[in-house]
Amino acid sequence: MNATESLADFVLNLQPEDIPEKVLQNAARSFTDTMACAFVGAQQPSVRALLSMFSPGTGEPHAPVIGTSARLPLMHAALVNGTAAHALDYDDTFSTLAHAKQRSDNADEGMTVGHLGSCVWPVVAALSEGQRVTGAEALTAYTAGFEVACRLGYAIGKSHYNHGYHSTSTLGCFAATATAGKLLGLDQPQMLSAFSIAASQASGLRGNFGSDVKPLQAGNAARTGIFATQLANRNFVGVGDIVGADLGFLHVLGLGKARDPQAVNHTPAGGFYLHEGNTIKFLPCGNALQGIVECMLELINKNAVQPDQIATINAQLTMPRYRVDTDDGVSYRYPKSGTAGKFNLRYSLAAATVDGRISLWTYTDESVVRDNVRQRFDHTHLSLNSNNDEETLTVTLKNGTELTQPVGPSKGHWSMPFAEDLMQAKFLDCAQAVLDSATADALYASLRELRHCSDLQDILKLAAVQT
């Protein structure tokens, strides 16, 4: 059995009873978090610009655009919803390279997969319009897509992401396609063709981080999942092993450094990557910033440090945070937009000291250009030591006092999952941007019972925004 057949068989044979309870719970939490982020993301100018390109059309199923009153053809709805869910970079993410100690312990197996909720759940939401989808079926399809992306992430190795591919989009195309294929009931030849179609749509560049294009790449992965499976369902035929072929996905996008194609059969302890769960973000910024910015907030708040008491901030890092932590990243030192600020560690640390908190407002265009924040950039120093397995943050006060704290995993990291009260607070904070409190509460309660839902439309109707 070739690599693509292995993935297709896994997807098509997966049943709800095969999935551990913890995996189903983590899948449901991802759906909840993705919907929350889509509510607030849909209000962003970039998403509104994308939405304005499409008209409802007639004669085909339509799906809702979360956070708006619009309904669009399925592919367009998936594109817009995926873009909205990732627009604020507040959505859940999966990586075995998210914490310094893990990078040391799992150097050979480390991988970055990305924000799969934004690629997969919009597919589930869209396809539930054309057919009845139960909560169990939705969770099974999501799990299938998530695991396919992680298996590919393991097989393709670190060179893919390190070279500049945005794995949320490239691996997300396969995740979305697997999910759609499961829901549409494709047979194996059709699934192989769908993967073949998706592989040629797989794209996304890390060079677009900090711009409106980064979330668009997640939305495109969601769109691709529906496009590839609907085309394959119409007997459009691709090659039989696009994953493992000599000029296929792993070889080309793995830059010749991918593992043997049969590595797609690798599973972690427990049998599912999703067994450990996604990282649910506590802060609305890039995943690589979460732990260290949380560390800064804890350090200044527990010591009651005021902004004018701080002389310098020194962060000892084991790896760069995007492109702003090295000398050749000087052009990124001062973000010009809120979107760019989400990937700028100097800005995020400075804003944390000035405001004592990080919120959605922190990453608005008006917030990132504040003089009292920018003045602190030159007093914030980032040092790289890739040979160390521990990161630390030191705040030196003007009176000479040094406050030092090791950087640990973020609050929502899979090693210390989001507490239910934080999960609910985040959801309601996002949902109440467009829903009244009673509806937001009811929606959250329904999402907690997703597994037992008899028709996903019952939940999505609660998320509808009335004109």
C-alpha positions as a Markdown table, in Angstrom:
| # | Residue | x | y | z |
|---|---|---|---|---|
| 1 | Met | 0.0 | 0.0 | 0.0 |
| 2 | Asn | 1.5 | 3.4 | -1.0 |
| 3 | Ala | 1.6 | 6.5 | 1.2 |
| 4 | Thr | -1.5 | 8.1 | -0.3 |
| 5 | Glu | -3.5 | 4.9 | -0.1 |
| 6 | Ser | -2.5 | 4.6 | 3.6 |
| 7 | Leu | -3.9 | 8.0 | 4.3 |
| 8 | Ala | -7.1 | 7.4 | 2.3 |
| 9 | Asp | -7.8 | 4.1 | 4.0 |
| 10 | Phe | -7.3 | 5.7 | 7.4 |
| 11 | Val | -9.8 | 8.5 | 6.6 |
| 12 | Leu | -12.4 | 6.3 | 5.0 |
| 13 | Asn | -12.3 | 3.6 | 7.7 |
| 14 | Leu | -12.2 | 5.8 | 10.8 |
| 15 | Gln | -15.3 | 5.4 | 12.9 |
| 16 | Pro | -16.5 | 7.3 | 16.0 |
| 17 | Glu | -16.0 | 4.3 | 18.2 |
| 18 | Asp | -12.3 | 4.1 | 17.1 |
| 19 | Ile | -11.6 | 7.6 | 18.6 |
| 20 | Pro | -10.7 | 7.9 | 22.3 |
| 21 | Glu | -12.9 | 10.1 | 24.5 |
| 22 | Lys | -10.1 | 12.6 | 25.1 |
| 23 | Val | -9.6 | 13.0 | 21.3 |
| 24 | Leu | -13.3 | 13.7 | 20.8 |
| 25 | Gln | -13.2 | 16.2 | 23.6 |
| 26 | Asn | -10.2 | 18.0 | 22.1 |
| 27 | Ala | -11.9 | 18.1 | 18.7 |
| 28 | Ala | -15.0 | 19.7 | 20.2 |
| 29 | Arg | -12.9 | 22.3 | 22.0 |
| 30 | Ser | -11.2 | 23.1 | 18.7 |
| 31 | Phe | -14.6 | 23.6 | 17.0 |
| 32 | Thr | -15.6 | 25.9 | 19.9 |
| 33 | Asp | -12.4 | 27.9 | 19.7 |
| 34 | Thr | -12.5 | 28.2 | 15.9 |
| 35 | Met | -16.1 | 29.5 | 16.0 |
| 36 | Ala | -15.2 | 32.0 | 18.7 |
| 37 | Cys | -12.3 | 33.4 | 16.6 |
| 38 | Ala | -14.5 | 33.5 | 13.5 |
| 39 | Phe | -17.1 | 35.7 | 15.2 |
| 40 | Val | -14.6 | 38.4 | 16.0 |
| 41 | Gly | -12.5 | 37.8 | 12.9 |
| 42 | Ala | -15.4 | 38.4 | 10.6 |
| 43 | Gln | -15.5 | 42.0 | 11.7 |
| 44 | Gln | -12.0 | 42.7 | 10.4 |
| 45 | Pro | -11.7 | 45.0 | 7.3 |
| 46 | Ser | -9.7 | 42.3 | 5.4 |
| 47 | Val | -12.5 | 39.7 | 5.9 |
| 48 | Arg | -15.2 | 42.2 | 4.9 |
| 49 | Ala | -13.2 | 43.0 | 1.8 |
| 50 | Leu | -13.0 | 39.3 | 0.9 |
| 51 | Leu | -16.7 | 38.8 | 1.6 |
| 52 | Ser | -17.6 | 41.8 | -0.7 |
| 53 | Met | -16.1 | 39.8 | -3.7 |
| 54 | Phe | -18.8 | 37.2 | -3.6 |
| 55 | Ser | -22.5 | 37.2 | -4.4 |
| 56 | Pro | -25.0 | 34.6 | -3.0 |
| 57 | Gly | -25.8 | 33.1 | -6.4 |
| 58 | Thr | -28.6 | 30.7 | -6.9 |
| 59 | Gly | -29.3 | 27.0 | -7.6 |
| 60 | Glu | -26.8 | 25.4 | -5.1 |
| 61 | Pro | -26.5 | 24.9 | -1.4 |
| 62 | His | -25.4 | 27.9 | 0.7 |
| 63 | Ala | -23.7 | 28.1 | 4.0 |
| 64 | Pro | -23.6 | 30.9 | 6.6 |
| 65 | Val | -20.6 | 33.2 | 7.0 |
| 66 | Ile | -20.0 | 33.1 | 10.8 |
| 67 | Gly | -20.4 | 36.5 | 12.4 |
| 68 | Thr | -22.4 | 38.0 | 9.5 |
| 69 | Ser | -25.8 | 37.6 | 8.0 |
| 70 | Ala | -24.4 | 36.5 | 4.7 |
| 71 | Arg | -24.8 | 33.0 | 3.1 |
| 72 | Leu | -22.6 | 31.9 | 0.2 |
| 73 | Pro | -22.0 | 28.9 | -2.0 |
| 74 | Leu | -20.1 | 26.2 | 0.0 |
| 75 | Met | -16.6 | 26.9 | -1.3 |
| 76 | His | -16.9 | 30.6 | -0.8 |
| 77 | Ala | -18.3 | 30.2 | 2.6 |
| 78 | Ala | -15.4 | 27.9 | 3.6 |
| 79 | Leu | -12.9 | 30.4 | 2.2 |
| 80 | Val | -14.4 | 33.3 | 4.1 |
| 81 | Asn | -15.0 | 31.4 | 7.4 |
| 82 | Gly | -11.5 | 30.0 | 7.3 |
| 83 | Thr | -10.0 | 33.4 | 6.7 |
| 84 | Ala | -12.1 | 35.0 | 9.5 |
| 85 | Ala | -11.2 | 32.2 | 12.0 |
| 86 | His | -7.5 | 32.9 | 11.5 |
| 87 | Ala | -7.7 | 36.7 | 10.9 |
| 88 | Leu | -6.7 | 37.6 | 14.5 |
| 89 | Asp | -4.2 | 34.7 | 14.9 |
| 90 | Tyr | -6.2 | 33.9 | 18.0 |
| 91 | Asp | -7.2 | 30.3 | 16.9 |
| 92 | Asp | -5.9 | 27.0 | 18.2 |
| 93 | Thr | -2.6 | 25.6 | 16.8 |
| 94 | Phe | -0.7 | 22.4 | 16.9 |
| 95 | Ser | 3.1 | 22.1 | 17.1 |
| 96 | Thr | 5.5 | 19.8 | 18.9 |
| 97 | Leu | 8.0 | 22.7 | 18.7 |
| 98 | Ala | 6.0 | 25.1 | 20.8 |
| 99 | His | 8.1 | 25.0 | 23.9 |
| 100 | Ala | 11.9 | 25.1 | 24.5 |
| 101 | Lys | 12.1 | 21.9 | 26.6 |
| 102 | Gln | 10.0 | 19.9 | 24.1 |
| 103 | Arg | 12.3 | 21.1 | 21.3 |
| 104 | Ser | 15.2 | 19.7 | 23.1 |
| 105 | Asp | 13.5 | 16.4 | 24.0 |
| 106 | Asn | 11.9 | 15.8 | 20.6 |
| 107 | Ala | 14.4 | 17.4 | 18.2 |
| 108 | Asp | 14.3 | 14.5 | 15.8 |
| 109 | Glu | 10.5 | 14.2 | 15.7 |
| 110 | Gly | 9.6 | 17.9 | 16.1 |
| 111 | Met | 7.2 | 19.4 | 13.6 |
| 112 | Thr | 5.0 | 22.4 | 13.1 |
| 113 | Val | 1.6 | 21.7 | 11.7 |
| 114 | Gly | -0.4 | 24.9 | 12.3 |
| 115 | His | -3.9 | 26.2 | 12.8 |
| 116 | Leu | -6.0 | 23.2 | 11.6 |
| 117 | Gly | -9.3 | 24.3 | 13.1 |
| 118 | Ser | -9.4 | 27.2 | 10.7 |
| 119 | Cys | -8.8 | 24.9 | 7.7 |
| 120 | Val | -11.2 | 22.1 | 8.8 |
| 121 | Trp | -14.1 | 23.3 | 10.8 |
| 122 | Pro | -15.3 | 25.7 | 8.0 |
| 123 | Val | -15.5 | 22.6 | 5.8 |
| 124 | Val | -17.6 | 20.8 | 8.3 |
| 125 | Ala | -19.9 | 23.8 | 8.7 |
| 126 | Ala | -20.3 | 24.2 | 4.9 |
| 127 | Leu | -21.0 | 20.6 | 4.1 |
| 128 | Ser | -23.5 | 20.2 | 6.8 |
| 129 | Glu | -25.7 | 22.5 | 4.7 |
| 130 | Gly | -26.0 | 20.0 | 1.9 |
| 131 | Gln | -26.6 | 17.0 | 4.1 |
| 132 | Arg | -27.5 | 16.1 | 7.7 |
| 133 | Val | -24.3 | 15.8 | 9.7 |
| 134 | Thr | -24.4 | 14.7 | 13.3 |
| 135 | Gly | -22.1 | 15.9 | 16.0 |
| 136 | Ala | -20.4 | 12.5 | 16.1 |
| 137 | Glu | -19.9 | 12.5 | 12.3 |
| 138 | Ala | -18.5 | 16.1 | 12.5 |
| 139 | Leu | -16.0 | 15.2 | 15.2 |
| 140 | Thr | -14.9 | 12.0 | 13.3 |
| 141 | Ala | -14.4 | 14.0 | 10.1 |
| 142 | Tyr | -12.4 | 16.6 | 11.9 |
| 143 | Thr | -10.3 | 14.0 | 13.6 |
| 144 | Ala | -9.6 | 12.4 | 10.3 |
| 145 | Gly | -8.4 | 15.6 | 8.8 |
| 146 | Phe | -6.3 | 16.6 | 11.8 |
| 147 | Glu | -4.5 | 13.3 | 11.9 |
| 148 | Val | -3.8 | 13.3 | 8.2 |
| 149 | Ala | -2.1 | 16.8 | 8.5 |
| 150 | Cys | -0.1 | 15.6 | 11.5 |
| 151 | Arg | 1.0 | 12.4 | 9.8 |
| 152 | Leu | 2.1 | 14.4 | 6.7 |
| 153 | Gly | 3.8 | 17.0 | 9.0 |
| 154 | Tyr | 5.8 | 14.2 | 10.6 |
| 155 | Ala | 6.7 | 12.7 | 7.3 |
| 156 | Ile | 7.7 | 15.9 | 5.6 |
| 157 | Gly | 9.9 | 17.0 | 8.5 |
| 158 | Lys | 11.1 | 20.4 | 9.7 |
| 159 | Ser | 12.7 | 21.6 | 6.4 |
| 160 | His | 9.3 | 22.3 | 4.9 |
| 161 | Tyr | 8.3 | 24.9 | 7.5 |
| 162 | Asn | 11.9 | 26.2 | 8.1 |
| 163 | His | 12.3 | 26.9 | 4.4 |
| 164 | Gly | 9.3 | 29.2 | 4.4 |
| 165 | Tyr | 6.2 | 27.2 | 3.6 |
| 166 | His | 3.2 | 28.1 | 5.7 |
| 167 | Ser | 2.2 | 24.6 | 6.9 |
| 168 | Thr | -1.2 | 25.7 | 8.1 |
| 169 | Ser | -2.1 | 26.1 | 4.5 |
| 170 | Thr | 0.0 | 23.4 | 2.8 |
| 171 | Leu | -0.8 | 20.6 | 5.3 |
| 172 | Gly | -4.2 | 22.2 | 5.9 |
| 173 | Cys | -5.2 | 21.5 | 2.3 |
| 174 | Phe | -4.9 | 17.8 | 3.0 |
| 175 | Ala | -6.7 | 18.1 | 6.3 |
| 176 | Ala | -9.6 | 19.9 | 4.7 |
| 177 | Thr | -9.7 | 17.4 | 1.9 |
| 178 | Ala | -9.7 | 14.4 | 4.2 |
| 179 | Thr | -12.5 | 16.0 | 6.3 |
| 180 | Ala | -14.6 | 16.7 | 3.2 |
| 181 | Gly | -14.0 | 13.3 | 1.7 |
| 182 | Lys | -15.1 | 11.7 | 4.9 |
| 183 | Leu | -18.3 | 13.7 | 5.1 |
| 184 | Leu | -19.1 | 13.2 | 1.4 |
| 185 | Gly | -18.5 | 9.4 | 1.6 |
| 186 | Leu | -15.9 | 9.2 | -1.2 |
| 187 | Asp | -14.6 | 5.8 | -2.2 |
| 188 | Gln | -10.9 | 5.1 | -2.2 |
| 189 | Pro | -10.2 | 6.0 | -5.9 |
| 190 | Gln | -12.0 | 9.3 | -5.4 |
| 191 | Met | -10.1 | 10.0 | -2.2 |
| 192 | Leu | -6.8 | 9.4 | -4.0 |
| 193 | Ser | -7.8 | 11.8 | -6.7 |
| 194 | Ala | -9.0 | 14.4 | -4.2 |
| 195 | Phe | -5.6 | 14.3 | -2.4 |
| 196 | Ser | -3.9 | 14.6 | -5.8 |
| 197 | Ile | -6.0 | 17.7 | -6.7 |
| 198 | Ala | -5.4 | 19.2 | -3.2 |
| 199 | Ala | -1.6 | 18.6 | -3.5 |
| 200 | Ser | -1.5 | 20.9 | -6.5 |
| 201 | Gln | -3.4 | 23.5 | -4.7 |
| 202 | Ala | -1.2 | 23.4 | -1.6 |
| 203 | Ser | 0.5 | 26.7 | -1.1 |
| 204 | Gly | 1.2 | 29.3 | 1.4 |
| 205 | Leu | 4.3 | 31.4 | 2.3 |
| 206 | Arg | 5.6 | 32.4 | 5.7 |
| 207 | Gly | 6.8 | 35.6 | 4.1 |
| 208 | Asn | 3.2 | 36.7 | 4.3 |
| 209 | Phe | 3.1 | 36.6 | 8.1 |
| 210 | Gly | 2.1 | 39.9 | 9.6 |
| 211 | Ser | -0.3 | 40.7 | 6.7 |
| 212 | Asp | -3.9 | 40.0 | 5.7 |
| 213 | Val | -2.6 | 37.2 | 3.4 |
| 214 | Lys | -1.6 | 34.8 | 6.3 |
| 215 | Pro | -5.2 | 34.1 | 7.3 |
| 216 | Leu | -6.3 | 34.0 | 3.7 |
| 217 | Gln | -3.9 | 31.1 | 3.3 |
| 218 | Ala | -5.9 | 29.2 | 5.9 |
| 219 | Gly | -9.2 | 30.0 | 4.2 |
| 220 | Asn | -7.8 | 28.8 | 0.9 |
| 221 | Ala | -7.0 | 25.5 | 2.5 |
| 222 | Ala | -10.6 | 25.1 | 3.6 |
| 223 | Arg | -11.8 | 26.1 | 0.1 |
| 224 | Thr | -9.5 | 23.6 | -1.4 |
| 225 | Gly | -10.9 | 20.8 | 0.6 |
| 226 | Ile | -14.4 | 21.3 | -0.8 |
| 227 | Phe | -13.1 | 22.0 | -4.3 |
| 228 | Ala | -10.9 | 18.9 | -4.4 |
| 229 | Thr | -13.5 | 16.5 | -3.1 |
| 230 | Gln | -16.4 | 17.8 | -5.2 |
| 231 | Leu | -14.2 | 17.6 | -8.3 |
| 232 | Ala | -13.1 | 14.1 | -7.5 |
| 233 | Asn | -16.7 | 13.2 | -6.9 |
| 234 | Arg | -17.3 | 14.1 | -10.5 |
| 235 | Asn | -14.8 | 11.5 | -11.7 |
| 236 | Phe | -11.9 | 14.0 | -12.1 |
| 237 | Val | -8.9 | 11.7 | -11.8 |
| 238 | Gly | -5.5 | 12.4 | -10.3 |
| 239 | Val | -2.4 | 10.2 | -9.8 |
| 240 | Gly | -2.6 | 7.3 | -7.4 |
| 241 | Asp | 0.2 | 8.3 | -5.0 |
| 242 | Ile | 0.7 | 12.1 | -5.0 |
| 243 | Val | 2.1 | 11.9 | -1.4 |
| 244 | Gly | 5.0 | 9.5 | -2.0 |
| 245 | Ala | 5.7 | 9.9 | -5.7 |
| 246 | Asp | 9.2 | 10.9 | -6.8 |
| 247 | Leu | 7.9 | 14.3 | -7.9 |
| 248 | Gly | 5.1 | 14.3 | -5.3 |
| 249 | Phe | 4.2 | 16.3 | -2.2 |
| 250 | Leu | 6.8 | 14.9 | 0.2 |
| 251 | His | 9.6 | 15.0 | -2.2 |
| 252 | Val | 9.0 | 18.4 | -3.7 |
| 253 | Leu | 7.7 | 20.4 | -0.7 |
| 254 | Gly | 10.0 | 18.5 | 1.6 |
| 255 | Leu | 12.9 | 19.8 | -0.4 |
| 256 | Gly | 14.3 | 16.3 | -0.8 |
| 257 | Lys | 14.7 | 16.0 | 3.0 |
| 258 | Ala | 11.4 | 14.3 | 3.9 |
| 259 | Arg | 11.3 | 11.0 | 5.7 |
| 260 | Asp | 10.4 | 7.8 | 3.8 |
| 261 | Pro | 6.8 | 8.1 | 2.5 |
| 262 | Gln | 5.7 | 5.2 | 4.7 |
| 263 | Ala | 6.3 | 7.6 | 7.7 |
| 264 | Val | 2.8 | 8.8 | 7.1 |
| 265 | Asn | 1.8 | 5.7 | 9.1 |
| 266 | His | 3.5 | 7.0 | 12.2 |
| 267 | Thr | 1.3 | 7.7 | 15.2 |
| 268 | Pro | 2.3 | 9.0 | 18.6 |
| 269 | Ala | 1.7 | 7.3 | 21.9 |
| 270 | Gly | -2.0 | 6.9 | 22.3 |
| 271 | Gly | -2.5 | 6.5 | 18.5 |
| 272 | Phe | -3.7 | 10.0 | 17.8 |
| 273 | Tyr | -1.9 | 13.3 | 17.6 |
| 274 | Leu | -5.0 | 15.0 | 18.8 |
| 275 | His | -4.9 | 12.9 | 21.9 |
| 276 | Glu | -2.7 | 15.6 | 23.5 |
| 277 | Gly | -4.9 | 18.3 | 22.0 |
| 278 | Asn | -4.2 | 21.7 | 20.4 |
| 279 | Thr | -2.8 | 24.7 | 22.0 |
| 280 | Ile | -5.8 | 27.0 | 22.8 |
| 281 | Lys | -4.5 | 30.6 | 22.7 |
| 282 | Phe | -4.8 | 32.7 | 25.8 |
| 283 | Leu | -3.5 | 35.8 | 23.9 |
| 284 | Pro | -4.5 | 37.1 | 20.4 |
| 285 | Cys | -1.0 | 37.0 | 18.9 |
| 286 | Gly | 1.4 | 34.6 | 17.1 |
| 287 | Asn | 1.8 | 31.2 | 18.8 |
| 288 | Ala | 5.5 | 31.5 | 19.2 |
| 289 | Leu | 5.0 | 34.6 | 21.4 |
| 290 | Gln | 2.4 | 33.1 | 23.8 |
| 291 | Gly | 4.6 | 31.7 | 26.6 |
| 292 | Ile | 7.1 | 34.5 | 26.8 |
| 293 | Val | 4.5 | 37.3 | 26.8 |
| 294 | Glu | 2.4 | 35.5 | 29.4 |
| 295 | Cys | 5.7 | 35.2 | 31.4 |
| 296 | Met | 6.1 | 39.0 | 31.2 |
| 297 | Leu | 2.5 | 39.6 | 32.3 |
| 298 | Glu | 3.0 | 37.3 | 35.3 |
| 299 | Leu | 6.4 | 38.9 | 36.2 |
| 300 | Ile | 5.2 | 42.5 | 36.2 |
| 301 | Asn | 1.8 | 41.8 | 37.8 |
| 302 | Lys | 3.0 | 39.6 | 40.7 |
| 303 | Asn | 5.7 | 42.2 | 41.5 |
| 304 | Ala | 3.4 | 45.2 | 41.0 |
| 305 | Val | 5.9 | 46.7 | 38.5 |
| 306 | Gln | 5.0 | 50.1 | 37.0 |
| 307 | Pro | 6.1 | 51.0 | 33.5 |
| 308 | Asp | 8.3 | 53.9 | 34.6 |
| 309 | Gln | 10.2 | 51.6 | 37.0 |
| 310 | Ile | 11.6 | 49.5 | 34.2 |
| 311 | Ala | 15.1 | 50.1 | 32.8 |
| 312 | Thr | 15.6 | 47.2 | 30.5 |
| 313 | Ile | 13.9 | 43.9 | 29.4 |
| 314 | Asn | 16.1 | 41.0 | 28.4 |
| 315 | Ala | 14.8 | 37.8 | 26.8 |
| 316 | Gln | 17.0 | 34.8 | 26.5 |
| 317 | Leu | 15.6 | 32.8 | 23.6 |
| 318 | Thr | 16.5 | 29.4 | 22.2 |
| 319 | Met | 15.0 | 30.2 | 18.8 |
| 320 | Pro | 13.9 | 33.4 | 16.9 |
| 321 | Arg | 10.3 | 34.5 | 17.1 |
| 322 | Tyr | 9.5 | 35.0 | 13.5 |
| 323 | Arg | 11.8 | 37.6 | 11.8 |
| 324 | Val | 12.1 | 40.4 | 14.3 |
| 325 | Asp | 14.5 | 38.8 | 16.8 |
| 326 | Thr | 17.7 | 39.0 | 14.8 |
| 327 | Asp | 19.8 | 41.9 | 13.4 |
| 328 | Asp | 18.8 | 41.3 | 9.9 |
| 329 | Gly | 15.1 | 41.7 | 10.9 |
| 330 | Val | 15.6 | 45.4 | 11.7 |
| 331 | Ser | 13.0 | 46.4 | 9.2 |
| 332 | Tyr | 10.4 | 44.5 | 11.2 |
| 333 | Arg | 11.4 | 46.1 | 14.5 |
| 334 | Tyr | 8.6 | 48.7 | 14.5 |
| 335 | Pro | 5.3 | 47.2 | 13.3 |
| 336 | Lys | 3.1 | 49.5 | 11.2 |
| 337 | Ser | -0.1 | 47.6 | 11.7 |
| 338 | Gly | -1.9 | 45.7 | 14.3 |
| 339 | Thr | -1.5 | 42.5 | 12.2 |
| 340 | Ala | 2.2 | 42.9 | 12.1 |
| 341 | Gly | 2.3 | 43.6 | 15.8 |
| 342 | Lys | 1.0 | 40.1 | 16.4 |
| 343 | Phe | 4.3 | 38.6 | 15.3 |
| 344 | Asn | 6.6 | 41.2 | 16.9 |
| 345 | Leu | 7.9 | 40.1 | 20.3 |
| 346 | Arg | 9.5 | 43.4 | 21.1 |
| 347 | Tyr | 6.2 | 45.2 | 20.6 |
| 348 | Ser | 4.2 | 42.6 | 22.6 |
| 349 | Leu | 6.6 | 42.8 | 25.5 |
| 350 | Ala | 6.6 | 46.6 | 25.5 |
| 351 | Ala | 2.8 | 46.7 | 25.3 |
| 352 | Ala | 2.5 | 44.3 | 28.2 |
| 353 | Thr | 4.6 | 46.5 | 30.4 |
| 354 | Val | 2.7 | 49.7 | 29.5 |
| 355 | Asp | -0.8 | 48.2 | 29.7 |
| 356 | Gly | -0.4 | 45.4 | 32.2 |
| 357 | Arg | -2.4 | 43.2 | 30.0 |
| 358 | Ile | -2.8 | 42.0 | 26.4 |
| 359 | Ser | -6.1 | 42.1 | 24.6 |
| 360 | Leu | -7.6 | 42.3 | 21.2 |
| 361 | Trp | -7.1 | 46.1 | 21.3 |
| 362 | Thr | -3.3 | 45.6 | 21.8 |
| 363 | Tyr | -3.1 | 44.5 | 18.1 |
| 364 | Thr | -5.1 | 47.3 | 16.5 |
| 365 | Asp | -3.4 | 49.8 | 14.1 |
| 366 | Glu | -3.8 | 52.6 | 16.6 |
| 367 | Ser | -2.3 | 50.7 | 19.4 |
| 368 | Val | 1.0 | 49.6 | 17.8 |
| 369 | Val | 2.1 | 53.2 | 16.9 |
| 370 | Arg | 1.8 | 54.6 | 20.5 |
| 371 | Asp | 4.8 | 56.6 | 21.4 |
| 372 | Asn | 4.9 | 55.4 | 25.0 |
| 373 | Val | 5.2 | 51.8 | 23.7 |
| 374 | Arg | 7.7 | 52.4 | 20.9 |
| 375 | Gln | 10.0 | 54.3 | 23.3 |
| 376 | Arg | 10.5 | 51.0 | 25.1 |
| 377 | Phe | 11.7 | 49.1 | 22.0 |
| 378 | Asp | 15.3 | 50.1 | 22.3 |
| 379 | His | 15.4 | 49.0 | 26.0 |
| 380 | Thr | 14.1 | 45.5 | 25.0 |
| 381 | His | 16.9 | 43.1 | 24.2 |
| 382 | Leu | 16.5 | 39.6 | 22.6 |
| 383 | Ser | 19.4 | 37.2 | 22.8 |
| 384 | Leu | 19.5 | 33.9 | 21.0 |
| 385 | Asn | 21.2 | 30.8 | 22.3 |
| 386 | Ser | 20.1 | 27.7 | 20.4 |
| 387 | Asn | 22.4 | 25.5 | 22.5 |
| 388 | Asn | 20.3 | 26.2 | 25.6 |
| 389 | Asp | 17.1 | 24.3 | 26.4 |
| 390 | Glu | 15.6 | 26.9 | 28.7 |
| 391 | Glu | 14.3 | 30.4 | 28.0 |
| 392 | Thr | 14.3 | 33.2 | 30.6 |
| 393 | Leu | 13.0 | 36.7 | 30.9 |
| 394 | Thr | 14.7 | 39.3 | 33.0 |
| 395 | Val | 13.2 | 42.7 | 33.9 |
| 396 | Thr | 15.8 | 45.1 | 35.3 |
| 397 | Leu | 14.4 | 48.0 | 37.3 |
| 398 | Lys | 15.9 | 51.5 | 37.5 |
| 399 | Asn | 16.9 | 50.8 | 41.1 |
| 400 | Gly | 19.1 | 47.9 | 40.0 |
| 401 | Thr | 16.7 | 45.1 | 41.0 |
| 402 | Glu | 16.6 | 42.2 | 38.6 |
| 403 | Leu | 13.4 | 40.1 | 38.3 |
| 404 | Thr | 14.0 | 36.9 | 36.4 |
| 405 | Gln | 11.6 | 34.1 | 35.5 |
| 406 | Pro | 11.9 | 31.0 | 33.2 |
| 407 | Val | 9.6 | 30.9 | 30.3 |
| 408 | Gly | 7.1 | 27.9 | 30.4 |
| 409 | Pro | 4.4 | 26.7 | 28.1 |
| 410 | Ser | 1.4 | 29.0 | 27.6 |
| 411 | Lys | -1.8 | 28.7 | 29.5 |
| 412 | Gly | -3.6 | 26.9 | 26.7 |
| 413 | His | -0.7 | 24.7 | 25.7 |
| 414 | Trp | -1.6 | 21.0 | 25.4 |
| 415 | Ser | 0.7 | 20.2 | 28.3 |
| 416 | Met | -1.5 | 22.4 | 30.6 |
| 417 | Pro | -4.9 | 22.6 | 28.8 |
| 418 | Phe | -7.2 | 25.6 | 29.0 |
| 419 | Ala | -9.4 | 25.5 | 32.1 |
| 420 | Glu | -13.1 | 25.5 | 31.3 |
| 421 | Asp | -13.7 | 28.9 | 32.8 |
| 422 | Leu | -11.0 | 30.4 | 30.6 |
| 423 | Met | -12.4 | 28.6 | 27.5 |
| 424 | Gln | -15.9 | 29.9 | 28.2 |
| 425 | Ala | -14.6 | 33.5 | 28.9 |
| 426 | Lys | -12.7 | 33.6 | 25.6 |
| 427 | Phe | -15.7 | 32.2 | 23.6 |
| 428 | Leu | -18.2 | 34.7 | 25.1 |
| 429 | Asp | -15.8 | 37.6 | 24.7 |
| 430 | Cys | -15.5 | 36.8 | 21.0 |
| 431 | Ala | -19.1 | 35.8 | 20.4 |
| 432 | Gln | -20.6 | 38.8 | 22.1 |
| 433 | Ala | -19.1 | 41.0 | 19.4 |
| 434 | Val | -22.1 | 40.0 | 17.3 |
| 435 | Leu | -24.5 | 37.9 | 19.4 |
| 436 | Asp | -26.5 | 38.9 | 22.4 |
| 437 | Ser | -25.5 | 37.4 | 25.8 |
| 438 | Ala | -28.3 | 34.9 | 26.0 |
| 439 | Thr | -27.7 | 33.5 | 22.5 |
| 440 | Ala | -23.9 | 33.4 | 23.1 |
| 441 | Asp | -24.5 | 31.4 | 26.3 |
| 442 | Ala | -26.9 | 29.0 | 24.6 |
| 443 | Leu | -24.4 | 28.5 | 21.8 |
| 444 | Tyr | -21.6 | 27.7 | 24.1 |
| 445 | Ala | -23.7 | 25.2 | 26.0 |
| 446 | Ser | -24.7 | 23.5 | 22.7 |
| 447 | Leu | -21.1 | 23.3 | 21.6 |
| 448 | Arg | -20.2 | 21.6 | 24.9 |
| 449 | Glu | -22.7 | 18.9 | 23.9 |
| 450 | Leu | -21.5 | 18.7 | 20.3 |
| 451 | Arg | -20.8 | 15.0 | 20.4 |
| 452 | His | -24.5 | 14.2 | 21.1 |
| 453 | Cys | -25.9 | 16.7 | 18.6 |
| 454 | Ser | -28.3 | 15.0 | 16.0 |
| 455 | Asp | -28.0 | 17.7 | 13.4 |
| 456 | Leu | -25.1 | 20.3 | 13.3 |
| 457 | Gln | -27.6 | 22.8 | 11.8 |
| 458 | Asp | -29.2 | 23.1 | 15.2 |
| 459 | Ile | -26.0 | 24.6 | 16.5 |
| 460 | Leu | -25.1 | 26.7 | 13.4 |
| 461 | Lys | -28.5 | 28.3 | 13.6 |
| 462 | Leu | -27.6 | 29.7 | 17.0 |
| 463 | Ala | -24.5 | 31.2 | 15.4 |
| 464 | Ala | -26.5 | 33.0 | 12.7 |
| 465 | Val | -26.4 | 36.8 | 12.8 |
| 466 | Gln | -29.8 | 38.3 | 12.0 |
| 467 | Thr | -30.1 | 41.1 | 9.5 |
